[in-house]
Amino acid sequence: MDDKEAKLDQLAWLCLTKPESIKLDDIGLTPEDMVSECQMMDGTPFFVDPERAKARALQYLQVVVIEPKLQAPAELFEGLFLCQAASGAGRGDKLPAVALARLHNNGIVDVAQLAIDAVGDGNGHPYRIGRVVADVIPLLDALDIPNVLMMVLLLEARGFLAPAIEDWMKRHPAEIEHVLEGCLAAPHLTLAPLLRTSFIVGVQNDRESWLARVHALVGTPDPLVALPALETLGFIDWSDIDATEIDRAVGVIRDKLQAGDGALRNTAARAGLYLVGTAPDRHTLIDEIAALEGIDVVQIIGDHLAYGPNELRAQSWCLDKIDLLAGKGVQESGAGHGIDHILAKEYSSRNKSRVLAWLETWARTNAERAPSVPGEFPQLFAQIVSDGEALGDLLVAWLMADAIGYQRMARKILDELSLSEVRGTAFSVSALDTLSAGGLLHLARRTLANVVRDHQRVSLAWSMTRTRDAEARVFALVFEVMFRHIGYDYPVATREHLEPLVATGAEDAQTRLAQQILEAMSAYYEPLKALPLVEELRPSSEQKIRFEKERARLMNEAFEEASKDSFFRKVATSIPLKAGRSMFFMRDGEVGGTTPMMSASHSVAVPRSESIDKVGSDMQRRQFILGKLKDGQA
């Protein structure tokens, strides 16, 4: 090939991938060199014949990227991966994979053997090799099955080979049997996805004989064979298969759901869910799965209904299945992601009452463990927070509940609101209006006992003035709470909340109440200002500096301890800065954007009663938490 042709091949590759980066001088071409194949548009060349451009680009990849590296397979796959990543506008054509596939189909290379060699020399990146091979396999005319199985054993944990081989088997149905035989000859955990894939493609190709084969292997004692066969019963498309065959598969799954082995039950549960996807009239199978104990059915069912086939969410019974999960105990952190997604969507779709009823059932079931609603259902929690009335209803109900677990869950909600800097938290008017005088007193006490942050105490207590007939029903109580308790513990926050109300000059009852509270606080605090400061109790400047340094050290230690197992600590570089902490990421040697600065320290207002009379404060809090409302009396 002459030099001009090679340069035109390079130009074709750039035209298909990064046309904006083309500089003819860098390539060594002139406009006259391109006149037979290219035209210029806005200063950028493009090939008149797109197919000719692809042919030249493939020639460039074969000559420049592939052939020089055939003796260094690891470098070959690295180069092809980077070419694909840099393909830009031409990424969908997968030209690097097409170029390698053509060499394989012409008998020049064996892709599977190249991948084995690339991993074997210790220098190859398994993930990148797997990505390239997954793009190549569907394009191949023939495969050496033993080599393919060896390659899967080496790469499948970090690759995407089973779907690629599935596509290849669909084009070469005669090879399905050979893949199955290879997987059964030496069962291995890494080969299990490929074994299941061969079953599924086999059923698509010859339903009757392959279904019989799957049923025969479900009962084999080797779990490396039995579990993929059981999974296959779920992944088969049952939409056009006879009902008797569906019932037979359902019977097998039901039988395995009662097995003593946890892995078998888990696999049967997932198979049952997938089966319902293409046989929705068998949806009662989900009820049986939801009734199971010992496996994480909340996550299994929730994630499947949330992120599985769209047809499931369109079924009239979908929310009924979610309702079944409200009565299940919290199993492990993160198990509710799928349910959270569904509930948040339903809440925003004006199905609030059903979602809140679900949440109440879930809270009652899990009250003893008192899980965090923001932690388990962050999307739903965000919807509830944006709907202030619903949040106020929830706080009233849970703060007034006798079960301490409800109060703890309310505290966790308030903690999250505080961390998120949500201000103006208030009880709902509808909930306050239903309370008797004793109920309002009980709510005020529970608020004092459970709410720690100053601005939350103030806003929640003041929100009680919004109830019906507030001046007669609750003003005296609010005055007592705001002056003697909150104003004593948090005088600054109380003034900051009430002074803007008084400054408006309004003549309504609430403004007069705010004025009375401020006057009572002034009458208490003004005489205290005249008292001399006890200099002996003031720390010296040296002690202040030492205290601040020690506090900073302890905060840093706490941060390090809390985040030592964090995923971000493992994948990101953290640099301590004076203003806090930020992180940045590196991918393929390129530095990504930084995260927002995170402060490494924080401060909160400490209630005066805690520092002056710790024991008395604790006793009062305990009394308010355990106190009950009887016959309308607190």
GUTIKOL-229711 format. One record per residue (C-alpha): x, y, z; residue number from 1; residue in three letters. Coordinates in steps of 0.25 Angstrom, whole numbers. Example, Ala and Ser with C-alpha at 12.3 -4.5 7.8 and 13.67 -1.06 7.14 Angstrom:
<rs>
c1  c2  c3  num  residu
49  -18  31  1  ALA .
55  -4  29  2  SER .
</rs>
This chain:
<rs>
c1  c2  c3  num  residu
0  0  0  1  MET .
6  14  -4  2  ASP .
7  25  6  3  ASP .
-5  33  0  4  LYS .
-14  21  2  5  GLU .
-10  19  16  6  ALA .
-13  34  19  7  LYS .
-26  33  13  8  LEU .
-30  21  21  9  ASP .
-26  29  34  10  GLN .
-34  41  29  11  LEU .
-46  31  27  12  ALA .
-45  27  41  13  TRP .
-44  41  46  14  LEU .
-56  45  38  15  CYS .
-65  34  44  16  LEU .
-61  36  58  17  THR .
-55  50  61  18  LYS .
-57  59  49  19  PRO .
-56  72  57  20  GLU .
-41  68  60  21  SER .
-37  66  46  22  ILE .
-24  74  42  23  LYS .
-20  71  28  24  LEU .
-6  76  30  25  ASP .
-4  67  42  26  ASP .
-8  55  33  27  ILE .
0  59  21  28  GLY .
-11  61  11  29  LEU .
-15  72  2  30  THR .
-28  76  -4  31  PRO .
-23  70  -17  32  GLU .
-20  57  -11  33  ASP .
-35  55  -7  34  MET .
-42  60  -19  35  VAL .
-46  46  -24  36  SER .
-53  42  -11  37  GLU .
-55  54  -2  38  CYS .
-62  67  -2  39  GLN .
-60  79  7  40  MET .
-71  85  16  41  MET .
-69  97  25  42  ASP .
-54  93  24  43  GLY .
-56  79  28  44  THR .
-54  67  19  45  PRO .
-64  56  17  46  PHE .
-65  44  8  47  PHE .
-75  44  -3  48  VAL .
-78  29  -1  49  ASP .
-80  25  13  50  PRO .
-77  10  10  51  GLU .
-64  14  4  52  ARG .
-61  22  17  53  ALA .
-64  9  25  54  LYS .
-55  0  17  55  ALA .
-44  10  18  56  ARG .
-46  11  33  57  ALA .
-46  -4  35  58  LEU .
-33  -5  26  59  GLN .
-26  6  35  60  TYR .
-30  -2  48  61  LEU .
-25  -15  42  62  GLN .
-12  -10  37  63  VAL .
-9  0  48  64  VAL .
-15  -5  61  65  VAL .
-17  -20  59  66  ILE .
-6  -26  51  67  GLU .
6  -20  58  68  PRO .
1  -25  71  69  LYS .
-3  -39  68  70  LEU .
9  -44  76  71  GLN .
5  -36  88  72  ALA .
-9  -39  90  73  PRO .
-11  -31  102  74  ALA .
-6  -18  95  75  GLU .
-15  -22  83  76  LEU .
-28  -22  92  77  PHE .
-24  -10  99  78  GLU .
-22  -3  86  79  GLY .
-36  -7  81  80  LEU .
-43  -4  94  81  PHE .
-37  10  93  82  LEU .
-41  12  79  83  CYS .
-55  8  82  84  GLN .
-55  17  94  85  ALA .
-50  29  85  86  ALA .
-60  25  73  87  SER .
-69  37  76  88  GLY .
-79  38  65  89  ALA .
-76  25  60  90  GLY .
-77  17  73  91  ARG .
-89  10  69  92  GLY .
-83  4  56  93  ASP .
-73  -4  65  94  LYS .
-62  -3  55  95  LEU .
-51  -8  63  96  PRO .
-59  -21  66  97  ALA .
-63  -22  51  98  VAL .
-48  -21  47  99  ALA .
-44  -32  57  100  LEU .
-55  -41  53  101  ALA .
-52  -40  38  102  ARG .
-38  -45  41  103  LEU .
-44  -56  49  104  HIS .
-53  -60  38  105  ASN .
-42  -60  28  106  ASN .
-34  -70  37  107  GLY .
-23  -60  40  108  ILE .
-26  -60  55  109  VAL .
-34  -68  66  110  ASP .
-41  -57  75  111  VAL .
-43  -67  86  112  ALA .
-29  -71  86  113  GLN .
-24  -57  85  114  LEU .
-32  -54  98  115  ALA .
-27  -66  105  116  ILE .
-13  -62  102  117  ASP .
-16  -47  106  118  ALA .
-20  -51  120  119  VAL .
-10  -62  121  120  GLY .
2  -53  119  121  ASP .
-2  -45  132  122  GLY .
-2  -31  125  123  ASN .
-16  -31  119  124  GLY .
-28  -24  126  125  HIS .
-39  -34  127  126  PRO .
-50  -24  127  127  TYR .
-45  -17  114  128  ARG .
-42  -31  107  129  ILE .
-56  -35  111  130  GLY .
-63  -23  105  131  ARG .
-55  -24  92  132  VAL .
-58  -39  91  133  VAL .
-73  -37  94  134  ALA .
-74  -28  82  135  ASP .
-66  -37  73  136  VAL .
-73  -51  76  137  ILE .
-87  -48  69  138  PRO .
-79  -45  56  139  LEU .
-72  -58  55  140  LEU .
-75  -69  45  141  ASP .
-69  -80  54  142  ALA .
-64  -82  68  143  LEU .
-55  -93  74  144  ASP .
-64  -96  86  145  ILE .
-53  -102  95  146  PRO .
-46  -89  93  147  ASN .
-58  -81  96  148  VAL .
-61  -88  109  149  LEU .
-47  -86  114  150  MET .
-48  -71  110  151  MET .
-61  -70  118  152  VAL .
-55  -77  130  153  LEU .
-44  -66  129  154  LEU .
-52  -54  126  155  LEU .
-67  -56  130  156  GLU .
-66  -50  144  157  ALA .
-62  -37  137  158  ARG .
-67  -38  123  159  GLY .
-80  -38  116  160  PHE .
-79  -51  108  161  LEU .
-91  -59  111  162  ALA .
-101  -49  104  163  PRO .
-91  -48  92  164  ALA .
-90  -64  91  165  ILE .
-105  -64  92  166  GLU .
-106  -55  79  167  ASP .
-96  -64  72  168  TRP .
-103  -77  76  169  MET .
-116  -71  70  170  LYS .
-109  -70  57  171  ARG .
-102  -83  58  172  HIS .
-113  -93  64  173  PRO .
-105  -105  61  174  ALA .
-94  -100  71  175  GLU .
-104  -100  83  176  ILE .
-102  -114  86  177  GLU .
-87  -113  86  178  HIS .
-87  -101  96  179  VAL .
-97  -109  105  180  LEU .
-88  -121  105  181  GLU .
-76  -113  108  182  GLY .
-83  -107  120  183  CYS .
-88  -120  125  184  LEU .
-75  -127  123  185  ALA .
-68  -119  134  186  ALA .
-78  -111  142  187  PRO .
-73  -98  147  188  HIS .
-79  -86  154  189  LEU .
-74  -76  144  190  THR .
-80  -85  133  191  LEU .
-94  -85  139  192  ALA .
-99  -72  131  193  PRO .
-94  -79  118  194  LEU .
-101  -92  122  195  LEU .
-114  -85  125  196  ARG .
-113  -77  112  197  THR .
-111  -90  104  198  SER .
-124  -95  110  199  PHE .
-131  -83  107  200  ILE .
-127  -82  92  201  VAL .
-129  -97  91  202  GLY .
-143  -96  95  203  VAL .
-145  -84  85  204  GLN .
-140  -93  74  205  ASN .
-146  -107  78  206  ASP .
-157  -105  89  207  ARG .
-161  -119  92  208  GLU .
-148  -126  93  209  SER .
-141  -115  100  210  TRP .
-152  -113  110  211  LEU .
-151  -128  114  212  ALA .
-136  -127  115  213  ARG .
-137  -115  125  214  VAL .
-147  -122  133  215  HIS .
-138  -134  134  216  ALA .
-126  -126  139  217  LEU .
-134  -118  149  218  VAL .
-134  -130  158  219  GLY .
-119  -133  156  220  THR .
-111  -133  170  221  PRO .
-100  -124  164  222  ASP .
-105  -109  168  223  PRO .
-96  -104  157  224  LEU .
-105  -111  147  225  VAL .
-118  -111  154  226  ALA .
-119  -96  158  227  LEU .
-116  -91  143  228  PRO .
-127  -101  139  229  ALA .
-137  -96  149  230  LEU .
-134  -81  145  231  GLU .
-137  -85  131  232  THR .
-151  -88  134  233  LEU .
-153  -73  138  234  GLY .
-145  -67  126  235  PHE .
-152  -75  115  236  ILE .
-163  -67  108  237  ASP .
-176  -74  112  238  TRP .
-185  -65  104  239  SER .
-188  -75  93  240  ASP .
-185  -88  100  241  ILE .
-197  -97  104  242  ASP .
-203  -95  118  243  ALA .
-200  -109  122  244  THR .
-185  -107  120  245  GLU .
-186  -94  128  246  ILE .
-193  -101  139  247  ASP .
-182  -112  139  248  ARG .
-171  -101  141  249  ALA .
-179  -94  152  250  VAL .
-180  -107  159  251  GLY .
-165  -109  159  252  VAL .
-163  -95  164  253  ILE .
-173  -96  175  254  ARG .
-166  -109  179  255  ASP .
-153  -103  180  256  LYS .
-158  -91  188  257  LEU .
-160  -100  199  258  GLN .
-146  -106  199  259  ALA .
-137  -105  211  260  GLY .
-126  -100  203  261  ASP .
-125  -85  203  262  GLY .
-118  -83  189  263  ALA .
-129  -93  183  264  LEU .
-140  -85  189  265  ARG .
-134  -72  185  266  ASN .
-132  -77  170  267  THR .
-147  -82  170  268  ALA .
-152  -69  175  269  ALA .
-145  -61  164  270  ARG .
-149  -71  154  271  ALA .
-164  -70  158  272  GLY .
-163  -55  157  273  LEU .
-157  -56  143  274  TYR .
-168  -66  139  275  LEU .
-179  -57  143  276  VAL .
-173  -46  133  277  GLY .
-177  -55  121  278  THR .
-189  -62  128  279  ALA .
-196  -51  136  280  PRO .
-208  -60  139  281  ASP .
-199  -68  148  282  ARG .
-197  -56  157  283  HIS .
-201  -63  170  284  THR .
-187  -69  170  285  LEU .
-182  -55  174  286  ILE .
-191  -56  187  287  ASP .
-185  -70  190  288  GLU .
-171  -63  189  289  ILE .
-175  -52  197  290  ALA .
-179  -61  208  291  ALA .
-165  -68  209  292  LEU .
-156  -66  221  293  GLU .
-141  -66  221  294  GLY .
-138  -60  208  295  ILE .
-139  -45  204  296  ASP .
-152  -45  197  297  VAL .
-154  -30  199  298  VAL .
-142  -27  191  299  GLN .
-144  -38  181  300  ILE .
-159  -35  178  301  ILE .
-157  -20  179  302  GLY .
-145  -19  170  303  ASP .
-152  -28  160  304  HIS .
-165  -20  159  305  LEU .
-158  -7  159  306  ALA .
-147  -10  149  307  TYR .
-152  -22  142  308  GLY .
-161  -23  129  309  PRO .
-170  -11  128  310  ASN .
-182  -20  125  311  GLU .
-181  -24  140  312  LEU .
-183  -10  145  313  ARG .
-195  -9  135  314  ALA .
-203  -20  142  315  GLN .
-214  -17  151  316  SER .
-209  -26  162  317  TRP .
-195  -19  163  318  CYS .
-198  -10  175  319  LEU .
-205  -22  182  320  ASP .
-192  -29  182  321  LYS .
-184  -17  187  322  ILE .
-195  -17  198  323  ASP .
-191  -31  202  324  LEU .
-177  -26  205  325  LEU .
-181  -15  215  326  ALA .
-183  -26  226  327  GLY .
-169  -31  224  328  LYS .
-158  -28  234  329  GLY .
-146  -20  230  330  VAL .
-136  -30  225  331  GLN .
-123  -22  220  332  GLU .
-119  -8  217  333  SER .
-122  -5  203  334  GLY .
-133  -15  201  335  ALA .
-144  -5  199  336  GLY .
-138  2  186  337  HIS .
-148  -4  177  338  GLY .
-160  -2  186  339  ILE .
-155  12  188  340  ASP .
-155  15  173  341  HIS .
-170  10  171  342  ILE .
-175  17  184  343  LEU .
-169  30  180  344  ALA .
-175  29  166  345  LYS .
-189  25  172  346  GLU .
-188  37  182  347  TYR .
-185  47  171  348  SER .
-197  41  163  349  SER .
-207  45  173  350  ARG .
-208  32  179  351  ASN .
-203  37  193  352  LYS .
-213  31  202  353  SER .
-209  17  198  354  ARG .
-195  20  199  355  VAL .
-196  26  213  356  LEU .
-204  14  217  357  ALA .
-193  5  212  358  TRP .
-183  13  220  359  LEU .
-191  12  233  360  GLU .
-192  -3  231  361  THR .
-177  -4  229  362  TRP .
-174  5  241  363  ALA .
-184  -3  250  364  ARG .
-177  -16  246  365  THR .
-163  -11  248  366  ASN .
-165  -1  260  367  ALA .
-157  -10  269  368  GLU .
-145  -8  260  369  ARG .
-148  6  257  370  ALA .
-141  7  243  371  PRO .
-139  20  236  372  SER .
-149  24  226  373  VAL .
-140  34  219  374  PRO .
-129  23  219  375  GLY .
-139  12  214  376  GLU .
-147  20  204  377  PHE .
-140  33  200  378  PRO .
-148  36  188  379  GLN .
-161  34  195  380  LEU .
-156  42  207  381  PHE .
-152  54  197  382  ALA .
-167  53  192  383  GLN .
-173  54  206  384  ILE .
-163  65  210  385  VAL .
-168  73  198  386  SER .
-182  71  202  387  ASP .
-181  78  216  388  GLY .
-195  74  220  389  GLU .
-192  59  219  390  ALA .
-179  61  226  391  LEU .
-186  68  237  392  GLY .
-197  57  238  393  ASP .
-186  47  240  394  LEU .
-178  54  251  395  LEU .
-191  56  259  396  VAL .
-195  42  258  397  ALA .
-181  36  261  398  TRP .
-177  46  272  399  LEU .
-190  43  279  400  MET .
-189  28  278  401  ALA .
-187  20  291  402  ASP .
-177  11  284  403  ALA .
-163  16  286  404  ILE .
-159  11  272  405  GLY .
-169  21  265  406  TYR .
-163  32  273  407  GLN .
-149  28  269  408  ARG .
-153  27  254  409  MET .
-158  41  256  410  ALA .
-145  46  262  411  ARG .
-138  40  250  412  LYS .
-147  47  240  413  ILE .
-144  60  248  414  LEU .
-129  57  248  415  ASP .
-129  56  233  416  GLU .
-137  69  231  417  LEU .
-126  76  240  418  SER .
-115  70  232  419  LEU .
-121  74  219  420  SER .
-123  88  225  421  GLU .
-139  87  223  422  VAL .
-145  99  231  423  ARG .
-159  102  235  424  GLY .
-163  88  239  425  THR .
-178  89  244  426  ALA .
-189  80  249  427  PHE .
-200  79  239  428  SER .
-213  87  242  429  VAL .
-222  75  239  430  SER .
-215  66  250  431  ALA .
-215  77  260  432  LEU .
-229  80  258  433  ASP .
-233  66  262  434  THR .
-226  67  276  435  LEU .
-232  70  289  436  SER .
-226  80  299  437  ALA .
-219  67  306  438  GLY .
-214  63  292  439  GLY .
-208  76  289  440  LEU .
-201  76  302  441  LEU .
-196  62  300  442  HIS .
-191  66  286  443  LEU .
-183  78  292  444  ALA .
-177  69  302  445  ARG .
-173  58  292  446  ARG .
-167  70  283  447  THR .
-158  75  295  448  LEU .
-154  60  298  449  ALA .
-150  56  284  450  ASN .
-146  69  276  451  VAL .
-132  73  278  452  VAL .
-129  84  268  453  ARG .
-132  98  272  454  ASP .
-139  102  259  455  HIS .
-147  90  258  456  GLN .
-152  91  273  457  ARG .
-156  106  270  458  VAL .
-163  104  257  459  SER .
-171  91  261  460  LEU .
-176  97  274  461  ALA .
-180  110  267  462  TRP .
-187  102  257  463  SER .
-197  98  267  464  MET .
-203  112  267  465  THR .
-209  109  253  466  ARG .
-219  99  259  467  THR .
-234  103  259  468  ARG .
-238  112  270  469  ASP .
-224  114  274  470  ALA .
-225  126  283  471  GLU .
-234  118  292  472  ALA .
-228  104  290  473  ARG .
-213  105  289  474  VAL .
-208  119  292  475  PHE .
-206  118  306  476  ALA .
-199  104  304  477  LEU .
-190  110  293  478  VAL .
-186  122  302  479  PHE .
-182  112  313  480  GLU .
-174  103  304  481  VAL .
-167  115  296  482  MET .
-164  123  308  483  PHE .
-161  113  319  484  ARG .
-155  102  311  485  HIS .
-150  106  297  486  ILE .
-147  120  300  487  GLY .
-139  116  312  488  TYR .
-131  105  305  489  ASP .
-130  112  291  490  TYR .
-132  127  294  491  PRO .
-125  132  281  492  VAL .
-133  122  272  493  ALA .
-146  126  279  494  THR .
-143  141  276  495  ARG .
-139  139  262  496  GLU .
-152  132  259  497  HIS .
-161  142  267  498  LEU .
-155  156  264  499  GLU .
-158  156  249  500  PRO .
-173  153  252  501  LEU .
-173  164  262  502  VAL .
-166  174  252  503  ALA .
-177  172  242  504  THR .
-186  181  251  505  GLY .
-198  172  249  506  ALA .
-209  173  259  507  GLU .
-213  158  259  508  ASP .
-214  149  271  509  ALA .
-201  141  266  510  GLN .
-193  154  266  511  THR .
-198  158  280  512  ARG .
-194  144  285  513  LEU .
-180  146  279  514  ALA .
-179  159  286  515  GLN .
-183  154  299  516  GLN .
-173  142  298  517  ILE .
-161  152  295  518  LEU .
-165  161  306  519  GLU .
-165  150  316  520  ALA .
-152  145  311  521  MET .
-146  160  312  522  SER .
-152  161  326  523  ALA .
-144  148  330  524  TYR .
-131  151  323  525  TYR .
-129  166  325  526  GLU .
-126  165  340  527  PRO .
-116  154  337  528  LEU .
-108  163  328  529  LYS .
-105  172  340  530  ALA .
-98  161  347  531  LEU .
-83  161  347  532  PRO .
-75  150  339  533  LEU .
-68  140  347  534  VAL .
-54  142  341  535  GLU .
-49  130  349  536  GLU .
-58  121  340  537  LEU .
-53  127  327  538  ARG .
-43  118  320  539  PRO .
-30  125  316  540  SER .
-27  128  302  541  SER .
-16  117  302  542  GLU .
-27  107  307  543  GLN .
-37  112  296  544  LYS .
-26  109  285  545  ILE .
-23  95  291  546  ARG .
-38  92  291  547  PHE .
-40  96  277  548  GLU .
-28  88  272  549  LYS .
-33  76  280  550  GLU .
-47  77  275  551  ARG .
-42  78  260  552  ALA .
-33  65  263  553  ARG .
-45  58  268  554  LEU .
-54  62  257  555  MET .
-44  57  247  556  ASN .
-42  44  254  557  GLU .
-57  42  254  558  ALA .
-58  45  239  559  PHE .
-47  36  236  560  GLU .
-53  25  244  561  GLU .
-67  27  238  562  ALA .
-63  27  224  563  SER .
-51  16  224  564  LYS .
-60  6  217  565  ASP .
-67  15  208  566  SER .
-67  12  193  567  PHE .
-63  26  190  568  PHE .
-50  24  199  569  ARG .
-46  12  190  570  LYS .
-48  18  177  571  VAL .
-45  33  179  572  ALA .
-34  41  184  573  THR .
-37  50  196  574  SER .
-29  62  199  575  ILE .
-31  69  213  576  PRO .
-32  84  211  577  LEU .
-34  95  221  578  LYS .
-48  98  217  579  ALA .
-52  84  217  580  GLY .
-51  72  208  581  ARG .
-53  70  193  582  SER .
-51  58  184  583  MET .
-47  56  169  584  PHE .
-47  44  161  585  PHE .
-38  38  150  586  MET .
-42  29  139  587  ARG .
-33  25  128  588  ASP .
-22  34  133  589  GLY .
-31  47  132  590  GLU .
-36  55  144  591  VAL .
-51  57  145  592  GLY .
-58  68  152  593  GLY .
-57  70  167  594  THR .
-69  68  177  595  THR .
-74  80  185  596  PRO .
-66  84  197  597  MET .
-70  76  209  598  MET .
-68  82  223  599  SER .
-60  73  233  600  ALA .
-66  79  245  601  SER .
-80  85  249  602  HIS .
-86  91  262  603  SER .
-100  91  268  604  VAL .
-106  99  279  605  ALA .
-106  92  293  606  VAL .
-119  93  301  607  PRO .
-116  101  314  608  ARG .
-123  91  322  609  SER .
-114  80  318  610  GLU .
-102  87  323  611  SER .
-108  93  336  612  ILE .
-116  81  340  613  ASP .
-113  69  332  614  LYS .
-120  59  342  615  VAL .
-132  67  343  616  GLY .
-133  69  328  617  SER .
-131  54  325  618  ASP .
-142  50  335  619  MET .
-152  60  329  620  GLN .
-149  55  315  621  ARG .
-151  41  320  622  ARG .
-164  44  326  623  GLN .
-169  51  313  624  PHE .
-165  39  305  625  ILE .
-172  29  313  626  LEU .
-184  37  317  627  GLY .
-197  33  311  628  LYS .
-210  39  307  629  LEU .
-222  33  315  630  LYS .
-236  38  313  631  ASP .
-231  50  306  632  GLY .
-222  54  317  633  GLN .
-207  55  316  634  ALA .
</rs>
